[in-house]
């Protein structure tokens, strides 16, 4: 199997790249990965994606983008790419249990998954009070009480953003100090409606249909251990994201946190002809609309590369 453009991963970046490369006549092949549609398929309501004035569910938004890509002829596969070889062009990629595919260009749109605590209840209340994106879901918690778990810059940024919307924000830190930068620590400390709870571990969540509160343990594993419940409407994970870049490490340059580096305000990676779009190359914004925009840019970059470098 051979293609002018192979798109690895779906979500807003992958599907948008598929729409643009299809319309450009590149006959793209797209492998959707473990979670077709990406993280948005686990989101109940999306209100900030342009074109949906009444809001839309995450799965429906992804279904619409997928259908649009199919309409223009994208060859969409539900499998996962297990191995790549970007040492020479044409590039090669092998799906799970399949044969090697050759591609003149590759667009990586594998995303980044939020890191969770590993509590069984996290999955139960996902979209029902548990979130890994304050910018995405904070709007639903106006004048309510929320908790953010984490002690680094990510958690502090989430807490600060939520403090502009929520009545009260609890920042749950398992250590006796914050790992965030000094300026972030100062901002959090000065925000009146943020309460920092040090030496505090989240051990469970509770609620009937929706999240109603969290089970906490203070000074866990010590003689001073104290267990108690805290009533909150929302629980936000602020312990970071993990970009899905493992199979690309031998070939594509990554930053210190594993995100793919892009250069000169483009989607160009360290390998000519390989491009990256969406959360896999965006540790800052991590929004559906910005991922879709990167997917468009990656498609245009791939089209330009093919014109300048005919096979």
N, C-alpha and C positions, 0 to 999 in steps of 0.2 A: 504494500500500500504506500502511495506517495501523495504528497500534497504541497501546495505552495505555502500553506500556513497551518501549523498545528497549534491549537489552543489547549493548554493544560489547565483545567479547572473551570468552574462555572461561576455562579454568582453574577452580580451586576457587571463586573469587569469582563469576565469571560463571555457572557452572552452579548454584551455590547460590542466587544471585539469581533464576535462571530457575525453580528449584524453588519458591521462596517466592512469586514473582509469579504463577506459574501457579496455585498453590493458592488465591491471593487473587482469581482471576478476571480478571487483567489481560491475559491472552492475550499474553504477551511474545514478541517476535521477538528472536532472538539470532544475532549474526554472530560466528563463532568466531575469525576472524582468520587470520594466516599459519600459526600453529601451533595447531590445534585441541587443546584440553586444556592449552595453556600449557607452561611450562618443565618441569613434572613428567613430561611425556611423554618427556623425555630422561633421567629418573632410573630406575635399575634397581630399587632396593629402597627402599621407604618403610616405616619401622618405628615412626614416631612419630605416625601419624594414628590417632585413636581409632576403635575398632571393628574393627581388623584385628590381633588378638593375635599372629598369626603373620607379620605384615608383608604388604605387597602391592607389586607393581610400580607405578611411576608411571603407565604407560599403562593398567593395569587399574583403578586408582583413578579416573582420569579417565573411563574408559569407564563405570564404575559410576555416577558422578555424572551423566554425560550421559544415560544410560538412565533415571535417576530423573527428570530434568527432562523427558524425552520422555514418560514415563509420565503426567505431569500436564498434558501438552498444549503444552509450549513448542515454538515453531516455530523449529527450529535450522537455520541456514545455514552452510556451510563457507567462505563468502567473507569478504572484508575490506572494512571501511568505508573509503572513500578520501577522503571529504569530509564536513564537517558544517556546519550553520548553526544556531547557538544564539542568534541575535539576537532571535528572537521565538518565541512558542509558538503553534501546535505547532512543536516542533523538527524539523529536517530532517537527514537523513543519506543519503548516496549510496554504495552499494557499488560496487566495481570493475565496470565494464561494465553497471551496472544503473540503474534509475530511482530517483528520490528517494523516501525513506520519511518519513512524518510520524509523530511520536511525542509523546504528552502528557508523558512523562517519559523520561529517558535515564539508564542506569546504565553508567558507564565502568569496564571491568574488563580493560584492555588489558595490564596487567602491566608489568614492568621486566625487561629482558634483561641478563644478566651481561656485563661487558666482558671480552674475551679478548685475548690477546697477538697473535693472528693466525698462530700456528704451525700447520702442517698436522697435526701430531701431536695437537693439542688435541682435535680431533674424533675421532681414532682411539681415544683413551683416555678419552673422555667416559664417566663411569660405571664406568670400569675403572681408576680411580686419579686421574682429573682431576675436580675439583669446584669449584664457585663458591659453596659454602655449607658452612661448617664446622659450623654448628649442625645442618644436615640430615645430614651424612655423617661427622662427626668420630667418632661412636661406632664406626665400622668400623675405626678406626685406633688403637685402644687398644694401648698398649705398642709402637707402631710408630714409624717415622721418616717425617716429613712435611716438606714445604716449602710456604711461603706466599710468593707474589710480590706486591710492592707496598710502598709506603713511607708511605701515609697512615693515617688512623684506621681505615679498614676493614680494611686488612691487619694492623694491630696488634691490633685486636679479634679477628680470626680466629686470629692466632698465640697470643694469650693464652688463648682458649677451647681451642684444640687442645693447648696445653701442659698442660692439666689431664687430658688423655687419652693423648696420645702420649708415647713415650719421649724423642723429640728433635724439635724444631721448628727448621727453618732459615728465617729471614726474608730473602728475596732482594730487595735494594734496588739498583736500577740507578744511583742517584745516591750521592754520598758522605755523604748525610745523610737523616734521616727527615723527611717533611712532616707527620707526625702532631702532634697537640697535645702540649705539654710533659708533661702528666700521663701520656699514653699512651706516650710515649717512655720515661719513667721506669719505668713498669710493665713494659714489655718488657725493658728493660735489667736489671731486678732479677730477672727470672724465670730461674732457673738452667738450665732445659733449652731455652731459646730462644737460638739463635746468630744474630746479625745479620751478614749478608754484604753489605757495601757495594760499590758499583761493580761489581755482578754482574748480567749479563744472561742470561736463559734463551734459548738458541738452538735447543733441541730436546728431545725426550723419547724414551725408548727402553724396550723391553721386548718379550717374546714375546707372550703373550696379554694380560697385565696390565702396567700401568706398573711398571717396575723402577728407573728413575732418570731423571736429567735431564742434558742437555749444557749446560754453563755457560761463559760467557766473562767473565773479569775484566778490567777496564780496556779494554773493547773499543774498537778503533780507535786505540789508542795504542801507542807502542813497548813499553809494559809489558804488553801483552795476553797473557793466559794462558787457555788452554782446558783444561777438565777435566770429568770426570763425577762426579756425586754420586748415590749409591744412596739412593732413597727409595721408600716404599710409596704415598705420596699427594702430590698436587700441587694446591694450592688457589689459585685466583685471588682476589686481594684488591685489585683495581684499580677496583672500583666497579660500579655498575649504571646502566643508561640506561633511564629510564621511557619508555614508548611514548605520548608526549603531543603529538607534532608537529602533528597535525591539530586539536588542541583549543586550541593556544596563542592564537589570536585571540579566544577567547571565555572560557576558564576560567582563573582565577588559578592560577599555578604558584609553587612556591618557587624558591630560588636554584639548585637542582639539577634542576629540571624536573619535580618531582613535583606532582601536583594537591593543592592545599590544601583541606582540609575543616575545618569549623567547629563549635564548641560540642560537641565529643565526638560528632558525628554523621557521616554520610557526605555531608552537604550541601556543595556547592561554592559558588563565587561566583555561579553562575547558578541562580536558583530553578527547581527542577524537574529539575536535572541533578545526579546523584550519582556518587560514585567509590568503588570498593571494590578491595581487594587491593593488590598490590605497586605499582600505579600511584600510589597515595596513601599508601604505607607504606614509607618508607626505613629504618625501624628494625627491624621484626621479620622480614618477608619469609618467613613460614612458611605452609604450606598450610592449617593449621587456623585461623590468624588471618585469612587471606584468605577462607576459607569463612565465618567469623563476620562479616566485613565485608560479604560478599555478602548474608547474611541481613539485616543492619542496613540496607543500601541498599534492599533490597526493601521492608522495612517503612517506611522513609522515603518511598519512592516511593508506596506505597499510601496513606500518610497525606496526602501532598501532593495526590494526586488527589481524595481525599475533601474536602479543604479548598479545592481549586481546581478545581471541575468545569469541563470544557471547554465 
